Amino acid sequence: MLKSLSIPKGLDLVDLNSRAFKIVALIYLSFMGTIFRISMRSLAILFQDERYVAINKPSGLLVHRSEIDRRERRFALQLLRDQLGQHVYPVHRLDKPTSGVLLFGLDSEAASSMQGLFRSRDVHKEYLAVARGYLPEEGVIDHPLSDIREASEKKGGAQHVRPPQDALTAYECLDQTELPFAVGRYPTSRYSLVRVRPETGRKHQIRRHFKHLAHPLVGDTRYGEGRHNRFFREAYNNHRLLLFATRLQFCHPFTGEQIEIVAQLPKKARRIFSELGWYRHIKDLGGSDEQDLEIADYEQQYQEDA
């Protein structure tokens, strides 16, 4: 039985009935409640067997701890580990603002085997993206990428810059739209819906390649164009990068089975696509209402500008 309660030094000087104290306490309790609700949510699992598990990673969530964003305290690796009650091993990465299929091994051997498939380019990766301007029907971007900018952001990293690495990205323009709004110097604004198939896996490869073409991705605050990002925020309430890892295909290293993992787009993205007249291109992604809710819940918390 509690016999006495000692008041922390200094707290006795605080007026517990004051308006200021009540406001601070309310903000603190609201914040802790939000943290608790986030921790109780589950990541949407797209595929799982004895060796692998794939999730639909929400935008704004890092795959694992990174020097680039030291402020972050929550990671897909940690959340999935806690959700499954076992260790998981990253196989590949998705940029923080990119959502979609993210694969983990359930043991180190499985992760190593799958990483080998990625290195040998035996994994088919497919993305959907929204780019500024009208792109050709199809094309291949063969443009080596340097890590000078990324290395300079790491402590002492500028001393270890590698020479430009080969980088290859194939794309297909699925649709285009012209909106009667003057975002820049032209009276209208044009955008393209693109299916992207990166053949290599360099850091920020898709985003940097489309910037190289002068067709940056919408919502990309690092490599994109601010005026078009602001337009999509104001017109469509979009606060994320419009880049989605929609499909992953590979031959299972242990069973020999052909695996295809598909991630649906978040509901908000599907609404934007519908308003742009592009909904027919995403119907084959399927999905569930439960997955929809989980993605929406996380992305509301993890909107960011990286």
Residue pairs with C-beta under 8 A, 6 or more apart in sequence:
14 21
15 21
34 301
38 74
38 298
38 301
41 294
41 297
41 298
42 83
42 294
43 55
43 56
43 57
43 58
43 76
43 79
43 80
43 83
43 294
43 298
44 55
44 56
44 290
44 291
44 294
44 295
45 53
45 54
45 55
46 54
46 55
46 56
46 101
46 261
46 262
46 263
46 291
47 53
47 54
47 103
47 259
47 261
48 54
49 252
49 255
50 106
51 105
51 106
51 107
51 110
51 252
51 253
51 254
52 91
52 103
52 104
52 105
52 106
52 110
52 114
52 252
53 80
53 84
53 88
53 103
53 104
53 106
54 101
54 102
54 103
54 104
54 248
54 261
55 76
55 80
55 101
55 102
55 104
56 99
56 100
56 101
56 102
56 263
56 264
56 291
56 294
56 295
57 63
57 76
57 94
57 98
57 99
57 100
57 101
57 102
57 245
58 99
58 266
58 294
58 295
58 298
58 299
58 302
59 96
59 97
59 98
59 99
59 240
59 241
59 266
59 299
59 302
59 303
59 304
60 96
60 97
60 240
60 298
60 299
60 301
60 302
60 303
60 304
61 74
61 75
61 76
61 79
61 96
61 298
61 302
62 69
62 72
62 74
62 75
62 76
62 96
63 75
63 76
63 77
63 90
63 93
63 94
63 102
64 75
64 76
64 77
64 78
64 90
65 72
65 75
66 72
67 153
67 154
67 155
68 150
68 153
68 154
68 306
69 96
69 306
76 102
77 88
77 90
77 104
80 88
80 104
81 87
81 88
86 106
87 106
87 107
88 104
88 105
88 106
89 104
89 105
89 106
89 107
89 108
89 110
89 111
90 104
90 105
90 111
91 103
91 104
91 105
91 111
91 114
91 115
91 118
92 102
92 103
92 114
92 115
92 118
92 123
92 201
93 201
94 100
94 102
94 245
95 204
95 207
95 241
95 243
96 304
96 306
97 219
97 220
97 240
97 241
97 243
97 304
97 306
98 127
98 241
98 243
98 244
98 245
99 240
99 243
99 244
99 245
99 263
99 266
99 295
99 299
100 127
100 244
100 245
100 246
100 263
101 245
101 246
101 247
101 248
101 261
101 262
101 263
102 245
103 114
103 248
103 261
104 111
105 111
105 112
105 113
105 114
110 253
110 254
113 253
113 254
114 123
114 250
114 253
116 253
117 123
117 250
117 251
117 253
118 201
121 199
121 200
122 250
122 251
123 248
123 249
123 250
124 197
124 247
124 248
124 249
124 250
125 197
125 198
125 201
125 245
125 247
125 248
126 195
126 196
126 197
126 245
126 246
126 247
126 248
126 249
127 195
127 196
127 197
127 198
127 206
127 243
127 244
127 245
127 246
128 193
128 194
128 195
128 196
128 243
128 244
128 246
128 265
128 281
128 282
129 193
129 194
129 196
129 206
129 210
129 217
129 242
129 243
129 244
130 191
130 192
130 193
130 194
130 217
130 218
130 219
130 242
131 191
131 192
131 194
131 210
131 215
131 216
131 217
131 218
132 189
132 190
132 191
132 192
132 215
132 216
132 217
132 218
132 224
132 225
132 228
133 190
133 191
133 192
133 214
133 215
134 173
134 176
134 190
134 192
135 171
135 173
135 176
135 192
135 194
135 213
135 215
136 173
137 172
137 173
138 170
138 171
138 172
138 173
139 170
139 171
140 168
140 169
140 170
140 171
141 167
141 168
141 169
141 170
141 171
141 209
141 210
141 212
141 213
142 167
142 168
143 167
143 209
143 212
144 164
144 165
144 166
144 167
145 164
145 165
145 167
145 202
145 203
145 205
145 208
145 209
146 161
146 162
146 163
146 164
146 165
147 161
147 162
147 165
147 203
148 158
148 161
150 157
150 203
150 204
151 157
151 158
151 160
151 161
151 162
152 158
165 200
165 202
166 200
167 200
167 202
167 205
167 208
167 209
168 198
168 199
168 200
169 196
169 197
169 198
169 199
169 200
169 205
169 206
169 209
170 196
170 197
170 198
170 199
171 194
171 195
171 196
171 197
172 194
172 195
173 192
173 193
173 194
174 193
174 194
174 195
174 278
174 281
175 192
175 193
175 277
175 278
175 281
176 190
176 191
176 192
176 193
177 190
177 191
177 193
177 276
177 277
177 278
178 188
178 189
178 190
179 188
179 189
179 190
179 191
180 187
180 188
181 188
181 189
181 231
181 235
182 188
182 189
183 189
183 227
183 228
183 231
184 227
184 228
189 228
189 231
191 218
191 276
192 215
193 273
193 276
193 278
193 281
194 210
196 206
198 205
198 206
202 208
204 222
204 223
206 217
206 243
207 216
207 217
207 220
207 222
207 223
207 224
207 241
207 243
208 223
210 216
210 217
210 223
211 220
211 223
211 224
216 223
216 224
216 225
216 228
217 223
217 224
217 241
217 242
217 243
218 224
218 228
218 229
218 232
218 238
218 241
218 242
219 229
219 232
219 238
219 239
219 240
219 241
219 242
219 243
220 229
220 241
220 243
221 229
221 241
221 305
221 306
222 306
232 238
232 242
232 272
233 239
236 271
236 272
236 275
237 268
238 268
238 272
239 303
240 299
240 303
242 269
242 272
244 263
244 265
244 269
245 263
246 262
246 263
246 265
246 285
247 260
247 261
247 262
247 263
248 259
248 260
248 261
249 258
249 259
249 260
249 261
250 258
250 259
251 257
251 258
251 259
252 258
252 259
262 285
262 286
263 285
263 287
264 270
264 282
264 285
264 286
264 287
264 288
264 291
264 292
265 273
265 282
265 285
265 287
266 292
266 295
266 296
266 299
267 292
267 295
267 296
268 296
268 299
270 279
270 282
273 279
273 281
273 282
